[in-house]
Amino acid sequence: SQKSLKGSRHGFMKTWFVSSFWLLWVGTAFAARAREGLACLGVGDLRCAIEVRDALDAASDASESSQVLRLRTLFREGRYAEAVSVLEQLEQSGAESAQRETNPYRGSVLASRGMVEAQRPGVKVRHSKGIESILREEALDVMERSRSTYDELFGGGPDHDILLDIFPTAQRFIQASGLPPEAVRKTGVVALSKWSRLLISSPRSKARGYGWKDTVAHEYIHLVVSWRSADRTPVWLQEGLAKLLESRWRTRSNSALTVHQ
């Protein structure tokens, strides 16, 4: 009858409106959660960002904002191939955010090819096979002692595993760093504290090697100071602290600084 048809139409419209409102609310809630995770990354809190990402994954949210969060957290964890897979999905969908991604995702995959991982509580080290394996145990020792020394000194450190990538050549370090090759060659940069992890060139990458252990400690100081200050510490102060304290992991005393330094 006309009356029952009208009632059915009204019921359908009511259900459609409620369902649409519900989907809109859910989508807005997911987007807000993804922004929360990205805000965590903005202050160097990787664990917070990972927890948000995992919650969104459990809810099967595949929105663009959640994918961006997934991309950036995977990259910071050193899961480069997985990060590139997410990036490709964003690019294929035509997502605008994919065009703004400047991190060296693909370069990091190339730079880390063939590397193997070793782990102790709270720290991870990756290096190439073969002769580079001689660095593994000492690198783990430096990482463990740096975490113990500087976390205590600064009142705490990052609450996630710290990854150190040791790249066998300067070229592969450049690929993973995202730095312009000419800038690296001019300044002699061999290490970087960025994306919640540490990157260094193997001491074999320089003709006479370099003091790579203190360099690892130096870069970890950058990481812990940035984490403790929610990334608000000025670069000059970070650099001063890192240079002053870079040998403290092994000597329990500070490095001597020149008047110029």
C-alpha positions as CSV (number, residue, x, y, z in Angstrom):
1,S,0.0,0.0,0.0
2,Q,1.0,3.6,-0.4
3,K,1.2,4.0,3.4
4,S,3.5,1.0,3.9
5,L,5.6,2.1,1.0
6,K,6.0,5.5,2.5
7,G,6.8,4.0,5.9
8,S,9.4,1.8,4.3
9,R,11.0,4.7,2.5
10,H,11.1,6.7,5.7
11,G,12.7,3.7,7.5
12,F,15.3,3.4,4.8
13,M,16.1,7.1,4.8
14,K,16.4,7.0,8.6
15,T,18.7,4.0,8.5
16,W,20.8,5.5,5.7
17,F,21.2,8.8,7.6
18,V,22.2,7.0,10.8
19,S,24.7,4.8,9.0
20,S,26.2,7.7,7.1
21,F,26.5,9.7,10.3
22,W,28.1,6.7,12.0
23,L,30.6,6.2,9.1
24,L,31.4,9.9,9.1
25,W,32.0,9.9,12.9
26,V,34.2,6.8,12.7
27,G,36.2,8.3,9.9
28,T,36.7,11.5,11.8
29,A,37.7,9.6,14.9
30,F,40.3,7.6,13.0
31,A,41.7,10.7,11.3
32,A,42.0,12.3,14.8
33,R,43.8,9.3,16.1
34,A,46.2,9.3,13.1
35,R,47.0,13.0,13.7
36,E,47.6,12.1,17.4
37,G,50.2,9.5,16.2
38,L,51.9,12.0,13.9
39,A,52.0,14.5,16.7
40,C,53.8,11.9,18.8
41,L,56.4,11.6,16.0
42,G,56.7,15.4,16.0
43,V,58.1,15.3,19.5
44,G,60.2,12.1,19.0
45,D,57.9,9.7,20.9
46,L,58.1,6.7,18.6
47,R,56.5,4.3,21.1
48,C,53.4,6.5,21.3
49,A,53.1,6.7,17.5
50,I,53.5,2.9,17.2
51,E,50.8,2.3,19.8
52,V,48.4,4.5,17.8
53,R,49.4,2.9,14.5
54,D,48.8,-0.6,15.9
55,A,45.3,0.4,17.3
56,L,44.4,1.8,13.8
57,D,45.7,-1.4,12.2
58,A,43.5,-3.5,14.6
59,A,40.5,-1.4,13.6
60,S,41.4,-2.1,9.9
61,D,41.6,1.6,9.1
62,A,43.2,2.2,5.7
63,S,42.6,5.9,5.5
64,E,45.3,8.1,4.0
65,S,46.2,9.7,7.3
66,S,46.6,6.2,8.9
67,Q,48.7,5.1,6.0
68,V,51.0,8.1,6.4
69,L,51.4,7.3,10.1
70,R,52.1,3.7,9.1
71,L,54.7,4.8,6.6
72,R,56.6,7.0,8.9
73,T,56.6,4.7,11.9
74,L,57.8,1.7,9.9
75,F,60.6,3.9,8.5
76,R,61.7,5.0,12.0
77,E,61.7,1.4,13.1
78,G,64.1,0.6,10.3
79,R,61.6,-1.5,8.4
80,Y,62.4,0.1,5.1
81,A,61.0,-2.4,2.6
82,E,57.6,-2.3,4.4
83,A,57.7,1.5,4.4
84,V,58.3,1.6,0.7
85,S,55.3,-0.8,0.2
86,V,53.0,1.6,2.0
87,L,54.5,4.5,0.1
88,E,53.7,2.8,-3.2
89,Q,50.1,2.2,-2.1
90,L,49.8,5.9,-1.4
91,E,51.3,6.8,-4.7
92,Q,49.0,4.4,-6.6
93,S,46.0,5.9,-4.9
94,G,47.0,9.4,-6.0
95,A,47.3,10.5,-2.3
96,E,48.5,14.1,-2.1
97,S,50.6,13.3,1.0
98,A,52.7,10.8,-1.1
99,Q,54.0,13.8,-3.1
100,R,55.2,15.5,0.0
101,E,57.2,12.6,1.4
102,T,60.9,13.5,1.2
103,N,62.4,10.9,3.6
104,P,64.9,8.6,1.8
105,Y,62.6,5.6,1.8
106,R,63.8,3.9,-1.3
107,G,67.4,5.0,-0.7
108,S,67.3,3.3,2.7
109,V,66.2,0.0,1.1
110,L,69.1,0.1,-1.3
111,A,71.6,1.2,1.4
112,S,70.6,-1.6,3.8
113,R,70.6,-4.5,1.3
114,G,72.3,-7.6,2.6
115,M,72.7,-6.2,6.1
116,V,72.1,-8.5,9.1
117,E,70.8,-7.6,12.6
118,A,72.0,-8.4,16.1
119,Q,70.1,-7.5,19.2
120,R,70.4,-7.1,23.0
121,P,67.8,-5.7,25.3
122,G,67.0,-2.2,24.2
123,V,69.4,-2.0,21.3
124,K,69.8,-3.3,17.8
125,V,72.8,-3.2,15.4
126,R,72.7,-3.9,11.7
127,H,75.8,-4.3,9.6
128,S,77.0,-6.0,6.4
129,K,78.1,-9.6,6.3
130,G,81.7,-10.7,6.1
131,I,84.5,-8.5,7.6
132,E,81.9,-6.0,8.9
133,S,80.8,-8.6,11.4
134,I,83.9,-7.7,13.5
135,L,82.1,-4.6,14.6
136,R,79.0,-6.3,15.9
137,E,79.8,-7.1,19.5
138,E,81.7,-3.8,20.1
139,A,78.8,-1.8,18.6
140,L,76.3,-3.6,20.9
141,D,78.6,-2.9,23.9
142,V,78.8,0.8,23.0
143,M,75.0,1.0,22.5
144,E,74.3,-0.7,25.8
145,R,76.8,1.4,27.8
146,S,75.6,4.6,26.1
147,R,72.0,3.9,27.0
148,S,73.0,3.1,30.6
149,T,75.2,6.2,30.9
150,Y,73.2,8.9,29.2
151,D,69.8,7.7,30.2
152,E,70.9,8.0,33.8
153,L,72.6,11.3,33.2
154,F,69.6,13.0,31.5
155,G,66.9,11.4,33.6
156,G,65.7,8.8,31.1
157,G,65.9,7.8,27.5
158,P,63.7,6.7,24.6
159,D,61.4,3.9,25.6
160,H,61.9,1.9,22.4
161,D,64.7,-0.2,21.0
162,I,67.4,2.0,19.5
163,L,68.6,0.9,16.1
164,L,72.1,1.6,14.8
165,D,72.7,1.0,11.1
166,I,76.4,0.7,10.1
167,F,76.7,1.2,6.4
168,P,79.7,-0.4,4.7
169,T,80.5,2.5,2.4
170,A,80.1,6.3,2.3
171,Q,77.9,6.0,-0.7
172,R,75.4,3.8,1.1
173,F,75.5,6.1,4.1
174,I,74.6,9.0,1.8
175,Q,71.7,6.9,0.3
176,A,70.2,6.3,3.7
177,S,70.9,9.8,5.1
178,G,69.0,11.8,2.5
179,L,71.9,14.3,2.7
180,P,73.2,15.8,-0.6
181,P,76.4,14.0,-1.6
182,E,78.3,17.2,-2.0
183,A,77.4,18.3,1.5
184,V,78.7,15.0,3.0
185,R,81.9,15.2,1.0
186,K,82.6,18.8,2.0
187,T,81.8,18.4,5.7
188,G,83.1,14.8,6.2
189,V,79.8,13.7,7.9
190,V,80.0,10.1,8.9
191,A,77.1,9.8,11.3
192,L,73.6,10.9,11.9
193,S,71.0,10.9,14.6
194,K,67.6,11.1,12.9
195,W,64.2,9.4,12.7
196,S,64.6,8.0,16.2
197,R,67.6,5.9,15.2
198,L,71.4,6.2,14.5
199,L,73.2,5.9,11.2
200,I,77.0,5.7,10.7
201,S,79.5,4.9,8.0
202,S,81.8,1.9,8.7
203,P,85.2,3.0,9.9
204,R,86.4,1.2,6.8
205,S,84.8,3.9,4.7
206,K,87.6,6.3,5.5
207,A,91.2,5.6,4.6
208,R,92.4,6.0,8.2
209,G,89.2,5.0,9.9
210,Y,87.8,7.2,12.7
211,G,86.8,7.1,16.3
212,W,83.5,5.4,15.6
213,K,82.6,4.3,19.1
214,D,82.6,7.8,20.5
215,T,80.8,8.9,17.4
216,V,78.0,6.4,18.2
217,A,77.8,7.8,21.8
218,H,77.8,11.3,20.4
219,E,74.8,10.6,18.1
220,Y,73.0,8.8,20.9
221,I,73.3,11.9,23.1
222,H,71.6,13.8,20.3
223,L,68.8,11.3,20.3
224,V,68.3,11.2,24.1
225,V,68.4,15.0,24.5
226,S,65.9,15.4,21.7
227,W,63.6,12.8,23.2
228,R,63.8,14.3,26.7
229,S,63.1,17.8,25.5
230,A,60.3,16.9,23.0
231,D,62.7,18.0,20.2
232,R,62.9,21.6,21.6
233,T,66.6,21.7,22.4
234,P,68.5,24.1,20.2
235,V,71.0,22.5,17.8
236,W,74.0,24.4,19.3
237,L,73.1,23.1,22.8
238,Q,72.6,19.6,21.5
239,E,76.0,19.7,19.8
240,G,77.7,21.2,22.8
241,L,76.4,18.5,25.1
242,A,77.2,15.7,22.6
243,K,80.8,16.9,22.2
244,L,81.3,17.4,25.9
245,L,80.0,14.0,26.9
246,E,80.8,11.7,24.0
247,S,83.6,9.9,25.9
248,R,81.7,9.6,29.2
249,W,80.3,6.1,28.3
250,R,83.8,4.7,28.6
251,T,85.7,7.1,31.0
252,R,83.0,8.5,33.3
253,S,84.5,11.9,32.7
254,N,83.8,14.6,30.2
255,S,85.8,15.4,27.1
256,A,87.9,18.5,27.2
257,L,86.6,21.3,25.0
258,T,88.7,24.0,23.4
259,V,87.8,27.7,24.0
260,H,86.6,27.8,20.4
261,Q,84.3,24.8,20.9
